[in-house]
Amino acid sequence: MKSLSGKEFARVLERHGWSLLRVQGSHHIYGKAGINIRLSVPIHGNKPMKAGLLKHMMKLGGISEDDL
């Protein structure tokens, strides 16, 4: 699996229709119209996200590995 930082994953979410709702500290909260899920993306500079967290957020966001 490709390693991504929080900033890079946020850009992928925005390309797939997710929009930034608010920012709480270092976490950006994303939502999508018609979906009752909120994704909290940790933005810690260019530090890569852990593989398990990235995989879980991809599953919730409906994003496949090919979309990265």
N, C-alpha and C positions, 0 to 999 in steps of 0.2 A: 504494500500500500504506500502511496505517495505521502510524504510528510508535508503538512501545511501549517503555516502560522495562523493565528486567529484573524489577522488582517486579510490574508489570502482567502480563508474560508468565508469571510464576510462578503468578499467580492463575488465569490461563487454563488452564495445565497442570493445576492442582489440580481445577478444575471438570471436566476430562476424565479424571479417574481417576488421574493421576500423583501420587505421594507423595514428600515430601522424605525422602531417605535420610540425607544428612549435609551439613554445611557445611564448606568448606575456604576460609578467608579470605573473600573477597568473592564466591565462587562457591557456589551452591546446587546440589547434585547430586540429580536427580529420577530415579525409576524407576517402572515399572509392572509389576504382576503379569502373568506370561505373555509379557512382551516382554523380550528380552535386550539392551535399549538403555538407556544412561544419558545423561541430558541435563545438561550443566553450564551453568547459567544465571548469567551475570554480573550481580550486584546492585551497581550503582554509583550509589546514590542514585536520583534521578529522571532520570538521563541516558539518553536514548533509545538503544536498541540499533541497530547498523548494519543497513541493509536486507538485505544478503547473509546475515549471521548469523541474523537473524530468520527469513528465508525458509528457510534450511537447517534450523533448529531446528523450524520448523513442519512441514516435510516429514518429518523424523525422528519427530516426535511425533504425526503423523497429524492435524494441525489445519489447517483451511482458513481462508481469509481471512474467510469469513462467520462463523466461530466467534469471531473477535476482537471 
